[in-house]
């Protein structure tokens, strides 16, 4: 019997990852494309890591824990101002595409890399697919909101997490045939790894027990950019949790302000940023989560954990209207009433939003194959 012929090379998709949240979102898409290839699909993919996230240890944890293969390309842009990072990503990604073009650029989320790579691809007439398209906070002071608006203004195919996102896109004049309601790849990753979640190294050291502590994440400017303001937030949290422990993995942007705060509440356990499996173990077993993040509110909703969000707006309203999240604003005085409700056992139960079922990556891969077979020549206009 002669040697088997190699399958004809199919269309190449660039999958862009730039910062830590992207890794959770791309893992299910890569897994789904590979599963289709095992069944004879000719789709090809190239993982492009822009290097926007410059903490190598945090990045390496995610690749290893989520079984993401090493990137085919690392643009190694590193840290810098918003403009420096955007420019660096654009210059290096353009060089890559001029040397070796792809047939589609797939971007996820709302980081600088999302916007920068979308611009470069469209200017070279390569269609762009945006995963998590259409989400809006309405707060233009957030760099992420600008990234979303710019990316969606030039996206060809919109993969959405909710009906709210669909409505936002329709309001902006996007035709229904370019909107694909597929669900949430973050939840694919969470559900795929539930049985692998594991306690962090400090679990026993601090005598943590399920339901006996809170988890806190805080990094947005309104909460952490001044030592005085952040001190007030920490004092209010320490008072509201009634002496229970609060585990606080400190984001790099928050660490500088924390150092200037001075003495910290004794029930605050300050730790390094946690790898994916350890962080979500903490969330899964917490009494509640206090955050100003967006992604964490999605995970708490699916895990059924109460979540208190210190922001005035959210780009993920389904975590409030359907899930376990409550938006209380940035005034620390609002924490105590929220925790009174929690301790009284009156926190809402919440439910899981539509299509947050662990199969979003499969739906995206199927649509990508269909679109590319039809010829991915759709422009954003």
N, C-alpha and C positions, 0 to 999 in steps of 0.2 A: 504494500500500500504506500502511495506517495505521501510526501509531507503535506500537512494541511495548509491551505493557503491562508495568509493573514487577511482578516477582514479589511474591506476598503475603509480608509480613514474618513471619519465623518467630521461634521462641523466642530470647531474648537470653541469652548466657552471659557472665558476668563472668569474665575471666581475671586473676587477681591476681599481681602481681609486686612484691616489696618490696626484695630485696637481690640482689647480683650473681649468686649461684648460680641464682636463679629465672629469669634471662633465658635461660640455656642450656636450661632445662627447658620454657619456654613456646614457644620459637621453633618447634619441630616441630609443636606442637599448632595454633598459628595457621596454619602453612603447610598442614597437613592439612585444617583447616576451610575455608580459602580454596580449596583444590583441590576439595573437595566442592561448594562454592558455584558454582565454574566449571561443574560438572556438573549444576547445577540445585537444589542443596540450599537450603533457606530458613533454615538456621542463621545466627544473627548472633552477633557477639562484640564485647565492649567490654574493651579493655585498661586495667586500673586499676593504676597505679603508685602504691604507697603513699608513696613517697619515704623509706622506712625507711633505704635506703642513701644516705648524704648526700655521698659523694664523686662530684660531678657528672662529673668526667673519666672515672672508671672506668665509671660507668653509661653515659655517652655512647659510649664505645668499644664496649660490648657491643651497643647498639642498632644502631650503624652496621655493625659487623663481621658480626653475625648476621642482618642484614636484618630486624630487628624494627621495625615501624612505630612512629611516635611514639605514646605512650599517649593514649587518648581522654580520660583523666582522670588528673591527678597530685594526690594528696592532700597532698603536700609536708609530711609529718610531720617529717622530719629526725631529728637525733640526740636522745639522751636516755637515761635509765635504762630498764631493761626495762619498768617500770610506766608510765613516761611515754610510751614509744613505743606500748605496747599500748593505753593509754587514748586517745592521739591518733588512732591508726588506727581504733579502734572508733567514736569520735565522728564522724570525718569520713566513714567508709564508711557509717555509718548515715544521715547526712545525704544522701549520694548516693542510697542505696536508697529513702529516703522520697520524694525528688524524682523518681527514675527507677528503678523496680524492675527487676531482671532475673529470669529464670526459673530460673537456676542459678548458683551461685558455685563456680568452679573454683580451688582453691588447690593449690600445688605445694610439695614439700619440707617444711622444718621451721623456717622463720624466724618471727619474731614476727608478721609479716603473715599467715602461714598460719593461725595460731591465732586472731588477733584478727578477721580477716574471716570465718572459719568461725563464730565465736560470733555475730557481728552478723547474718549471713545466716540462721542457724537461728532466731534470736529473732524474725525477721521472716517466718518460715515459708517461706524460700527454701532449697531443698535444696542440699547441699554435696557436691561431688566432690573427693576428695583424691588427687592424683597423687604417687606414692611413699608410699602408705599402708602401715602395718603394719611399717615398719622400726623396730627397737629396739636400743639399746645396753645398756639395763639400768642406765645411770649417770644417776641423778637429779640429779647435780651439774651436768650439762650443760643449759643453757637449752633447747637444741634438743630434748632428750628430753622435757621438760615440754610443749613446743609440740606434739610428735608425739602424746603421750598425750591431751592435751586435744582436739586437732583430730580424732583418730580416735574419741574418745568421742562426738562429735556429727556425724560424717560420714554422709552418705546412701549414697554410691557410692565404693567403694575401688578405685583403680587401682594395681596392685602391680608391683614390679620382680623379685620372686623368689618361689619356693615357700616360703622361710623366712618372708617377710612374710605370705604367705597363711596359714601355720600360726599365726603370732602373732595374726592377726585371728580365726581360728576359735577359738583358745584363749580369746579375749575374748568369745566368743559371737556373733560376726558370722555371719549366714547366708551360705551360698555364693552365693546369687543376687545379693548386693550386692558380691561380690568379683570383680574383673576382672583377671586376670593378663595384663598387656599388654607388659611389658618396661620398658626404661629410656630415657626421652626424652633424657637426657644423652648417651647413646650415639648416638641419632639425630643430634644436633647435631655430635658428633665425626666421625662417618662422612660426614656431608654436607659437612664442611669440610676433610677430610684433604688434598685437592688444593690448598687455599687457604692452608694453614699456611705461615708465613713467618718467617725468622730475625728476632730483635729487632735494634734499631739497634746494640747493643753487641756483637753476635756476633763481628765481625772485630776490634774494638778489644781484646777479651780472647782473641783467637786460639782460639776454641772450635771443636772438631771433633766430629763424631758419635762417640759412645761414649767421648769423652775428658773428660767432666765429669759431675757430679751436679747434680740439682735438689733444692732443699730448700724446703718450705713449713712454717711453724710459727706457730701462733697460739693454741693452747689454754692455759688458765690453768695447768694442771699443768706445762707446759713453759716458759712465757714470763713468768709474772707476777712473778717476782723476778729481780733482776739476778744474784744469786749462782747460782740454779738454772739460769738461761739460759746463764750463762758456762760452767757445767759441761757443759751439752748441746753448746754450740758447740765446746768443747775436745775432747770425745769424738768428735764428728763429724769435726773436722779431723784427729784422729789415725787414725780408722778408715778414712778414704778414701785413705790412703797418698800424701798430697801432691797428689792430683788436685784440680782446681778444683770449687768448689761454688757454683752460682748460687742466690742467695737473694732472691727477690722478697718484700719485707717488707710484711706485712699492717699496716694502720694501728694495730691494737691492739698489735702487737709493737714498733712503732717506738720507743715511749717507753722500754720496757725495754732495747732494744738500745742506746739512747743512754747508758744508765747502766752498760752492761757494761764499757766501757773499750776497751782495745786488742783488736782482732778478729784471728782467725787470718788469715795472709797469703793463704791459698788461698780465702778466702770472698769471693765477688763479690756485694756488696749492691746490689740494684737496686730501682727502684720496682715496685709491682704491675703486672703485664704484661697487656696486652689478650689476648683469647681466642686469636687466631690465633698470636701470638708465644709465649704461654705453652705452648700445646700443641705448638708446634714444638720448644721446649726439652725438653719431656717426651718427645716421640717420639724424639729423638736422644740422650737421656741414657743413661749407663751404668746408672743407677738413680735412684730418687726416694726422698728421706727426708721424711716428712710426719707431721702429726697431723690431716690433713683426712680427710673421708669421700669427697667427690666425686673427688678426685685418684686415689684407689685404684681407682675404677671405670674411669677413663681409662687408667691404667697397665695394668690387666687386659686391656682390649681392644687396646691397643697392644703388649702382650707385653713391657713394661718391668718389671724387678724393682722392688718397692716395699717399703720398710721403714717401718712405721707405729709411731710412739712413742705408743701409747695402750694402756690396759689392757683396753679393750673396743671393739667396733666394731658399728655398726648395719648394716654391709654385710658379713656373714660370708661371702657367696658370693665376695667378692674374695680371701678366704683359702682357703676350701675348694675353689674352682674356679680362681681367678685367680692372679695373680703376687704377691699381697700377703702379707706376714708381719707379724703383730702381736707386737712385742717388749716392750711396756710402756714406762713412763716412766723407767726406770733407765738413765742414760747408759752404764753398764757393759755393758749388753746389746748395744750397737752393734758393738763389736769382733768378737764371735763371728759376728754376722750378716754383717758385711762379709768376714770370713774365708771364709765359705761362698760369698759372691758372687765374690770374687777367685779362688777355687779352681775357679770354673766349675760349682758344684754347685747353683745356684739353680734352683728348680722352673720348668718351662716354662709351666705354667698353660694354661687354656683359656677360652673365652668362655661366660658363663652363658646359659641358655636365653632366647630372645626378645630378646637384646641385639643386634638385627640391623638397626637403622636404620629400622624400620617401626612403632615404638611410637606415634608421633603419629597415624598413620593408624588404628591400632586404637582409640585413644582417641576420635578424632573419630567413627568409625563407631558406637561404643557410646553416645556422647553423643547422636547423632542418634536412635538407636533408643530410648533412654531418654526423651528429650524428646518424641518422637512418641507414646510410650505415656502421656505425662503425668507430668512430674517432680514428683510430689507425695509422694514417699517421705520419711518422717521418719526420724530416726536411731534412734528407739526400737524 
